[in-house]
Amino acid sequence: MKKCLITIVSAIFIAAVTHAQEPSEDLTAEQQQLAQRKAELDAREKALNEREKKLAKEERATANSTPRSHEKEKAKARHEQAKADSKEEQTKAARVEKKLHEPFFKRLDEAFLEQLGTPAYTPPDPNAPYTRRIPPAPFDAPPFPSGDWQINGTPIIGDPGQLYSYPLMQAIYEGPGGQAWKDSKVQIYGWVNFSGNISTSHPSKTSQNGNFPLVYDIRPNQMELNQVVLYIERVPDENQTDHIDWGFRLSGVYGLDYRFMISRGWFSS
């Protein structure tokens, strides 16, 4: 009986000990899993921190290199522009030197060809300073000889008197003493005008002016040299107000239209 009781008590004790050990073992396994998960999280956090540090370092490097690259690009652009400007200046200097040694009529021919290949009128730069004390000129010069309506060749008060350089003056300016001509502001220019007409009228025995009272083309059915006009003048600077400027104009005309263009008086026949 005693042995049986001892056996039962021993079995109960072993069962109790076994039952007590089972939760302890389960708890230890959970702790191990938690510790392992915490270690994984710590490793991930450390990897993320390292990655953030690396990205921040790369961003700082990029930020530091971007201004430098922009500065390099700007410096390169300035260098290229300086080279282009230097090359253009060398080309202009070579052209000026070449023109100085060319015959006059060759320079004149080249000036005609150059101006024939350019627009007759180029609109002024809107950002350029305004050089008149009066409203803008009503005409475009060129193609008109003058941009203002001058009364009998009088100067325009408020205008600086800067005439366009026509082929003759361009050829003179590009030759020896050209700068002296520019400084003197003396200009030589003019034009040649001819025409023809077909008419039902005919000259009479007493007059060739069969188209009268039509003027200019008064002689019927023929080509006419209407005008050969030559001006030599210096236009005063009427825009400035700090000194007294001066000017002059000498004009000559040849052709059929002379009778309609000149003032009767001095040197008139």
C-alpha positions as CSV (number, residue, x, y, z in Angstrom):
1,M,0.0,0.0,0.0
2,K,2.8,2.4,0.9
3,K,4.6,1.5,-2.3
4,C,1.5,2.2,-4.3
5,L,1.0,5.5,-2.6
6,I,4.6,6.5,-3.2
7,T,4.3,5.6,-6.8
8,I,1.2,7.7,-7.2
9,V,2.7,10.6,-5.5
10,S,5.9,10.3,-7.6
11,A,3.8,10.2,-10.8
12,I,1.8,13.3,-9.7
13,F,5.1,15.2,-8.9
14,I,6.7,14.3,-12.2
15,A,3.5,15.3,-14.1
16,A,3.5,18.6,-12.1
17,V,7.2,19.2,-12.9
18,T,6.6,18.4,-16.5
19,H,3.6,20.7,-16.7
20,A,5.6,23.4,-15.0
21,Q,8.5,23.1,-17.5
22,E,6.2,23.3,-20.6
23,P,5.2,27.0,-20.2
24,S,8.9,27.8,-19.3
25,E,10.1,26.2,-22.5
26,D,7.3,27.9,-24.5
27,L,8.2,31.3,-23.0
28,T,11.9,30.8,-23.9
29,A,11.0,30.0,-27.5
30,E,8.9,33.2,-27.7
31,Q,11.7,35.2,-26.2
32,Q,14.1,33.8,-28.7
33,Q,11.8,34.7,-31.6
34,L,11.3,38.2,-30.2
35,A,15.0,38.6,-29.8
36,Q,15.6,37.4,-33.4
37,R,12.9,39.7,-34.8
38,K,14.4,42.6,-32.8
39,A,17.8,41.8,-34.2
40,E,16.4,41.8,-37.7
41,L,14.7,45.1,-37.2
42,D,17.8,46.6,-35.7
43,A,19.8,45.4,-38.7
44,R,17.2,46.9,-41.1
45,E,17.2,50.2,-39.3
46,K,21.0,50.3,-39.4
47,A,21.0,49.5,-43.1
48,L,18.4,52.3,-43.7
49,N,20.5,54.7,-41.7
50,E,23.5,53.8,-43.7
51,R,21.6,54.3,-46.9
52,E,20.2,57.7,-45.8
53,K,23.7,58.8,-44.9
54,K,25.0,57.7,-48.3
55,L,22.1,59.4,-50.2
56,A,22.7,62.6,-48.2
57,K,26.4,62.5,-49.0
58,E,25.6,62.0,-52.7
59,E,23.1,64.9,-52.6
60,R,25.7,67.2,-51.1
61,A,28.3,66.1,-53.7
62,T,25.7,66.8,-56.4
63,A,24.8,70.1,-54.9
64,N,28.4,71.1,-54.8
65,S,29.2,69.9,-58.3
66,T,26.1,71.6,-59.9
67,P,27.3,75.2,-59.4
68,R,30.7,74.2,-60.5
69,S,29.4,72.6,-63.7
70,H,27.2,75.7,-64.3
71,E,30.3,77.9,-63.8
72,K,32.3,75.8,-66.1
73,E,29.5,76.0,-68.7
74,K,29.3,79.8,-68.3
75,A,33.1,80.1,-68.5
76,K,33.1,77.9,-71.6
77,A,30.4,80.0,-73.2
78,R,32.3,83.3,-72.4
79,H,35.4,81.8,-73.9
80,E,33.6,80.7,-77.1
81,Q,32.0,84.2,-77.4
82,A,35.4,85.8,-76.9
83,K,36.9,83.6,-79.6
84,A,34.0,84.5,-82.0
85,D,34.4,88.2,-81.2
86,S,38.1,88.0,-81.7
87,K,37.7,86.2,-85.0
88,E,35.1,88.7,-86.2
89,E,37.4,91.6,-85.3
90,Q,40.3,90.0,-87.1
91,T,38.0,89.5,-90.2
92,K,36.9,93.1,-90.0
93,A,40.5,94.3,-89.6
94,A,41.6,92.2,-92.6
95,R,38.7,93.5,-94.7
96,V,39.6,97.1,-93.8
97,E,43.2,96.5,-94.6
98,K,42.3,95.0,-97.9
99,K,40.0,97.8,-98.8
100,L,42.7,100.4,-98.2
101,H,44.8,99.0,-101.0
102,E,42.0,98.4,-103.5
103,P,41.4,100.8,-106.4
104,F,38.6,103.3,-105.9
105,F,36.3,101.9,-108.6
106,K,36.7,98.4,-107.3
107,R,35.6,99.6,-103.9
108,L,32.7,101.4,-105.5
109,D,31.6,98.3,-107.4
110,E,31.8,96.2,-104.3
111,A,29.8,98.8,-102.3
112,F,27.0,98.8,-105.0
113,L,26.9,95.0,-104.9
114,E,26.8,94.9,-101.1
115,Q,24.0,97.5,-100.8
116,L,22.0,95.8,-103.5
117,G,22.1,92.6,-101.5
118,T,20.8,94.3,-98.3
119,P,17.2,95.4,-97.5
120,A,16.5,99.0,-98.5
121,Y,15.1,99.7,-95.1
122,T,15.9,98.1,-91.7
123,P,13.7,99.0,-88.8
124,P,15.6,100.7,-86.0
125,D,16.4,98.9,-82.8
126,P,13.6,99.7,-80.3
127,N,16.2,99.6,-77.5
128,A,18.5,102.1,-79.2
129,P,18.7,105.6,-77.7
130,Y,16.5,108.1,-79.5
131,T,18.7,110.8,-81.1
132,R,16.1,113.4,-82.2
133,R,14.4,116.2,-80.3
134,I,11.4,115.9,-82.7
135,P,9.0,113.1,-83.7
136,P,10.3,110.3,-85.9
137,A,10.9,111.0,-89.6
138,P,7.8,110.4,-91.8
139,F,9.8,108.6,-94.6
140,D,12.2,105.7,-94.7
141,A,15.7,106.7,-95.9
142,P,16.7,104.7,-97.7
143,P,15.0,104.2,-100.2
144,F,14.1,107.9,-100.1
145,P,17.1,110.3,-100.1
146,S,15.8,112.0,-97.0
147,G,13.5,110.9,-94.2
148,D,12.1,114.3,-93.6
149,W,10.3,116.8,-95.8
150,Q,12.9,119.5,-96.2
151,I,11.8,122.9,-97.5
152,N,14.3,123.9,-100.2
153,G,17.1,121.8,-98.7
154,T,16.8,123.5,-95.2
155,P,18.2,121.6,-92.2
156,I,15.7,119.9,-89.9
157,I,15.8,121.6,-86.4
158,G,16.0,118.8,-83.8
159,D,17.7,116.3,-86.1
160,P,21.3,115.2,-85.7
161,G,21.8,115.3,-89.5
162,Q,23.3,111.8,-89.9
163,L,22.8,110.7,-93.5
164,Y,22.9,107.2,-94.8
165,S,26.2,106.2,-96.4
166,Y,25.4,105.4,-100.1
167,P,27.8,103.4,-102.2
168,L,29.9,106.4,-103.3
169,M,30.5,107.5,-99.7
170,Q,31.1,103.9,-98.5
171,A,33.8,103.6,-101.2
172,I,35.3,106.9,-100.0
173,Y,35.1,105.9,-96.3
174,E,36.8,102.6,-96.9
175,G,39.7,104.1,-98.7
176,P,42.7,106.2,-97.6
177,G,41.6,109.2,-95.5
178,G,38.2,107.7,-94.9
179,Q,38.1,108.6,-91.2
180,A,38.8,112.2,-92.1
181,W,35.8,112.2,-94.4
182,K,33.6,110.8,-91.7
183,D,34.8,113.4,-89.2
184,S,34.2,116.2,-91.7
185,K,30.5,115.1,-92.1
186,V,30.7,116.1,-95.8
187,Q,28.7,113.9,-98.0
188,I,28.6,113.4,-101.8
189,Y,25.6,111.6,-103.3
190,G,23.0,111.8,-106.0
191,W,21.0,109.8,-108.5
192,V,20.3,109.1,-112.1
193,N,16.7,108.9,-113.4
194,F,15.6,108.1,-116.9
195,S,12.2,107.1,-118.4
196,G,10.3,106.6,-121.7
197,N,6.8,106.9,-122.9
198,I,4.4,105.7,-125.6
199,S,1.9,108.3,-126.7
200,T,-0.7,109.0,-129.4
201,S,0.6,112.6,-129.6
202,H,3.4,113.7,-131.9
203,P,5.8,116.6,-132.1
204,S,4.8,119.6,-134.1
205,K,6.9,121.5,-136.5
206,T,7.5,124.2,-134.0
207,S,7.9,122.2,-130.8
208,Q,8.9,118.7,-129.7
209,N,6.7,118.9,-126.6
210,G,3.8,117.0,-128.1
211,N,2.6,115.7,-124.7
212,F,2.1,119.3,-123.4
213,P,0.4,120.2,-121.0
214,L,1.7,117.0,-119.4
215,V,5.0,117.9,-117.7
216,Y,8.2,115.8,-117.2
217,D,7.3,113.4,-120.0
218,I,6.6,116.2,-122.4
219,R,8.3,114.7,-125.5
220,P,6.3,111.7,-126.9
221,N,7.5,108.3,-127.9
222,Q,11.1,108.4,-126.8
223,M,13.5,107.6,-124.0
224,E,14.6,110.5,-121.9
225,L,17.5,111.2,-119.5
226,N,15.3,113.0,-116.9
227,Q,17.7,113.7,-114.0
228,V,21.4,113.4,-113.1
229,V,21.6,115.0,-109.7
230,L,24.7,115.5,-107.6
231,Y,24.8,116.8,-104.0
232,I,27.8,117.9,-102.0
233,E,26.7,118.9,-98.6
234,R,27.3,119.0,-94.9
235,V,24.2,118.7,-92.7
236,P,24.6,120.5,-89.4
237,D,23.8,118.7,-86.1
238,E,20.5,120.4,-85.1
239,N,20.0,118.0,-82.2
240,Q,22.8,119.2,-79.9
241,T,22.4,122.3,-77.9
242,D,26.0,123.0,-76.7
243,H,27.5,124.7,-79.7
244,I,26.8,126.4,-83.1
245,D,27.1,124.0,-85.9
246,W,27.3,124.8,-89.6
247,G,26.4,123.2,-93.0
248,F,26.1,123.8,-96.7
249,R,24.7,122.3,-99.9
250,L,25.9,122.4,-103.5
251,S,23.6,120.8,-106.0
252,G,23.9,120.2,-109.7
253,V,21.2,118.8,-112.0
254,Y,21.4,117.8,-115.7
255,G,18.6,116.3,-117.8
256,L,15.2,117.1,-119.3
257,D,13.6,117.8,-115.9
258,Y,16.0,120.7,-115.0
259,R,13.4,123.3,-116.1
260,F,10.9,122.0,-113.5
261,M,13.5,121.6,-110.6
262,I,15.6,124.8,-110.4
263,S,14.9,128.2,-109.0
264,R,15.4,130.9,-111.6
265,G,18.0,133.4,-110.6
266,W,21.7,133.0,-110.0
267,F,23.6,131.2,-112.7
268,S,20.4,130.4,-114.6
269,S,20.0,131.0,-118.3
